[in-house]
Amino acid sequence: MKFPSLPRSALYLALLAAAPTAFAQSDPRHSQPTDLDAVVVKATPLARTAEDLARPVDVLTGARLDEAKANSLGETVEGLPGVQSSYFGPGVGRPIVRGLDGARVQVLSDGLGSGDVSTVSVDHAVSIEPFLANQIEVLKGPATLLYGSGAIGGAVNVVDGRVPEARTAQPFEGRAELRGNSVNDERTGMVRLDGTAGNLVFHFDALHRETGDYRIPGFAELHGEDEHEDHEDAPGEHEDEVFGRLPNSAVRTDSAALGLSWIGSRGFIGGGWSLFNTAYGVPGHGHGGHHDEHDEHGHDAHEDEEHAEKAHGEEAVRIVMDQRRGEIRAGLDRFGPFQSARAKVARTEYTHTELEGTEVGTVFDNQSTEGRLELRHNPWAGWDGAFGLQLARRDFNAIGEEAFVPASRGSDAGVFWIGERRFGALTLELGARHDQVDLEVDAG
């Protein structure tokens, strides 16, 4: 039996008609949409995404955070709108939010103060390692309702997950990262491990970073008439200057943490311990600095050259920071009139030593304890809100020639309420806070 033959043109038309259907089935653009997990901002007790919050907030997480990570917290977030970084050498960078910095911007480690003295001076670094962060949140504008008067310009919250609050997706998870940089011979290595065994969840992370002095295309420092000239001279014509590198700009950082939590069906309790140690130079901040006095007293060029070398090397200022921190965190969901309760306490021991060459110049010590309780209540009269209690105590001391800040002991106590209500497309946020601050300063 023979089937009637179709014209070749009719066969081509049939194939073309079937082609869109076949391509539509294989084209990934026509596949089913996938819902991505929402990124919840943890700097506020009201569980909201960045799009749902009434106040402006930026969140760095995932690939976007990986691309932005840098040696300092300020350098990591400075690409966000309205955010810059202070700079006092590669080892120092504190966030500046809408032109406000220092004590006006609060830097937090998962909702609690960092415990350092980075607000005392511009050459003091923040004791938080951005490479180990899960996400970084920048709250712009006043955050004083949540964190007190130290957040009048905003808050930067680094969420690192060092005390686990939920089970991991897999029994064992981890990641490792190696980075290098040719301009300063940077070598950074990081490892992180998380795992779940029954109701126990553990966390471990470690980081080591080491860099040399930055390579630059000219002289590190210029003096006198040289400041107003083009500098294309050979290195030999500036015997007392350093050519091709920025002296005293090397950085070394070590950080590690251990955390363990018990996770139940309605809550968790856990603790963690971490250390942060860094040593960095402060370029152009030498304390040798008597070069001009030698000229005035008629010393020969050989003595001046030796002194210049000493100012660039032996008496250059380097800073060594060491911080040890212990934390306890707990949470409970759905009890009585509250949707959730979160409590956290951190004890921080911090030492900051300024070295002038090989001699110790000034030492800053800060021991602090901070606790925070957040109770998110059920909706009341249309308001979704939370009550909070914050307590802190610190003991600060500075010893040395540049101890311009007197020793002090202080305590803070604050209670607050923050609420939110929607009126159609409009969201209204209200709050109130009362603080009591006691500060005792040594008269000597």
Steps between C-alpha positions, in 0.01 A plus 500: 500500500642836403446824684457807292817705485493858626666782315837592642383856573210365708744288702718805579195695615400219735848490654506875548161489669622236744831676572367776733330241716816291531716805574248630753526177693881514515549878531581579868320832463171309486571286807308537825606798716699431815436693821822611665530517877428847632786677676374601844657804666615394848588848625135556593282282727222511240579228247495695174678496167682810377207579267242479781673723756379857534852633560769487227731199526752328272597134534812334362473122473584211268695575185462873550674476837774276359579763237512782757705331774817690590754527781287739706130538568493855368660401170250214466188718526628822342350416161145525636304821435568761767776295664872578501799378697749678720863435410815505708698239312393161357442356848236757602158567352188592696162557330380856440123516447362813332798702617480388863769280653678422825273484804199594285496166315461179698694194382339174614586133502164328448311758705757563775776762516839404360670582834798683346614863527479588131306818586786641713737581212499478121797261495316240713363210296167320543541155657265323256621287209275554193634190320317278752161674473180337376342838432567865580212739567526880481216690667503859379366784706432499873507153657498641853172328585669163462858565613515821700667835443804342332290431191371848423646479148428133432619151579706235322415147613726207404323162521752216523297209637769404749231393746266284287128575525367236259593159361713484188345380173754216482657294781834655413568823309809706439679743280855616450649797322845610389575848371811673376596852401812599309510868600580413864577126476180420690430140599163435667365160594165423663318180600154452648326182617139454619321179586200342672487186712152446640407811694859627518636744244866606495699772329871553438684765300857622464677765293858609440602804296846633433597789273815695429544872435297643213680565173449856376614679181709770670639628828318426825550846653581839351645799684557867436528610136454142378129526577450744213712326233455207267672200652662301222848505650700187550489341846860599564412868494286463816728313735283568806176384335357159418421436134258244366332389824303637794702422813325361805183398314525125565218314679477165677168365631395179674144415600324184620176395669322197646126477558256234620120513537211276596208544260149397603161520332420841653835652578874472553778567749868518421835661560814592317855624549708701253830679467617781276864604476644746252820698458515788253711801424393863490672653193649846541444497876856460626609644833866544410431831325798725598642533150447876480660553842820335376513742209459799731792387719733453206526120498654355187310319225619156619332547839182625332491194272540264795220674688267489197557126469419462870179701464388280210588178677581453868274771640207448267175447691340158492190387683432155644140419593381194688140418585345197672121471504254255654126496419184327617180520294153352540162523331146377556200517266127523571432542869226699667444841339833490317591362161866463592768589753872542433768547765877545451794585720861566398815549708791666317862549608685737268858632498644751254877561511676773304866426427747775412772296340560224753385701803146499638346847471138483614278213609119510491309239701125453479298235679129501429189295565181557304162329517187541292145362524241539224134397541289515186134515598190387313320767294328748730248750362650444158858562617772240452776584747764396749622599844870508574743526789871580456763498776871571466801555723854588398835567668736708284860591572779667302867507605784675318624827354200542270235397753290808430179324614468450878419162650130449560236255611152523361166325495202538266142386542234549235142387442316549173195415298480505123181441301381491143159528340389492140236725350460357153817586308620724786712360786528696824775426753499641853714442804618628835815446705628602842868474595695553819876541466739512795864593437779521757822663379833484683607850595870419463 
